[in-house]
Amino acid sequence: MPLEVVFERRGAGEPLVLLHGIGHHWRAWLPVLDRLAAAHDVIAIDLPGFGESPVPAAGLPADMAAVVAEVAEVFATLGLDRPHVAGNSLGGAIALELAAAGGVASATAISPAGFCTPTQLRWAVGVLGLHRAAARLPEPVLRRIFTGSALRTACFGMIFARPSRLPLECALADARALRSARAFRAVARAGRGYAFQGHPRVPVTVAWVPGTGSCPTGRRRSRGGGCRPPGTSPSPAAATCRCTTIRRRSRRSSSPPPGRTGFATGPPGSPIQLPGGFGMAQSSSWVPDVAAATATGGHVRTDDGELYTALASPLAPHCHGLTPEQLLAAAFASCLHHAAVEAAAEVTDEAHTVQVRAEARLGRDADGRYRAEVRASIDSAGLTREQLSALVAHADLLWPFSSTDASRHTLTVTAAQQRAWQVTE
């Protein structure tokens, strides 16, 4: 019995199949679909058991080999002979396995699964599991939550680079796809012990997006890099395995900092040796490279426009908005939460919601100088007292403002550069 899948097909030219990540659907590729269709016959599919594609009659896959075999069967059903293929996360791993089997003309893998440590894998699957549980809320509730950009950012911030730009209907569609992903658990189980060990036989491009979390999607954008459309070059006679790191570049610089973006090349048939895994950043870059904000005129805004809010000030009683204490508490809570989520994966194999609360207050000494006091607490329902203590200790060691080590953060205050000073006589 032929395998039944739902797909979107556009354009003309050499066939290019797009494979989404776990719990997602073909619409992940909508932002780039028409651009790719200008040069290719593009087929974006809902993988079996995901999106609107039904579970195969033979049942759910038992391992990654079975997942890859299903996709190869889809190619046969659609009459595709060695198409180009591109995928991200789970789709990226499938693309690499197809490249190793020689079943495709070329493969592009964006933050593919199969290169992570067990801890990273538990963290990634745990995060997605929590998102899937939240997606089961009634749709009117989800619609109300997703209507506000701030709440939408909180819900999708670990999956999308710019969650506030995600249209409401797309956010709801993503929640439906994650909620109804019938193959989610089976594929997640199949991937627990999976590591890519293949030797690609065709041109391969692997792109890494630091800080994308567990499951980067086709909507992720980059100012500094990207993948060459598969099949355009290199030619099969000059086939190489190519790896690049996609990262955001600062608006102030036209070139990336040294040591962060590069290529690892090798002849077809050689194993791919890549850093990191599952789309996660290295330990030295687990947060975005530079985040900048400007406070002026009673407001503060981040340079990327994701945050813009009014500020309150004791020196200007007419200004109403967030106080410095509130901003300080939010910043510390957010930073410590990153460390606590990672620490939780070291403490337990089960998925748990981690909550961090930070309290901040400012005072002034007798000489007029400000001082700050920040206190933070971590909680996680379902953990024993011993596990929670271990989580707190580990998180406090990980984050840069550790109460036991003050050597891992710096503060530098200087005069603004390149300012045009007006001199009057």
Secondary structure by P-SEA (a helix, b strand, c coil): ccbbbbbbbbbbccbbbbbbccccccccccccccccccccbbbbbccccccccccccccccccaaaaaaaaaaaaaaacccccbbbbccaaaaaaaaaaaaccccbbbbccccccccaaaaaaaaaaaaaaaaaacccaaaaaaaaccaaaaaaaccccccccccccaaaaaaaaaaaaaccaaaaaaaaacccccbbbbccbbbbbbbcccccccccccccccccccccccccccccccbbbbbbbbbbccccccccccbbbbbbcccbbbbbcccccccccccccccbbbbbbcccccccccccbbbbbbbccccccccccaaaaaaaaaaaaaaaaaaaaaaacccbbbbbbbbbbbbbbccccbbbbbbbbbbbbbccccaaaaaaaaaaaaacccccccccccbbbbbbccccccccccc
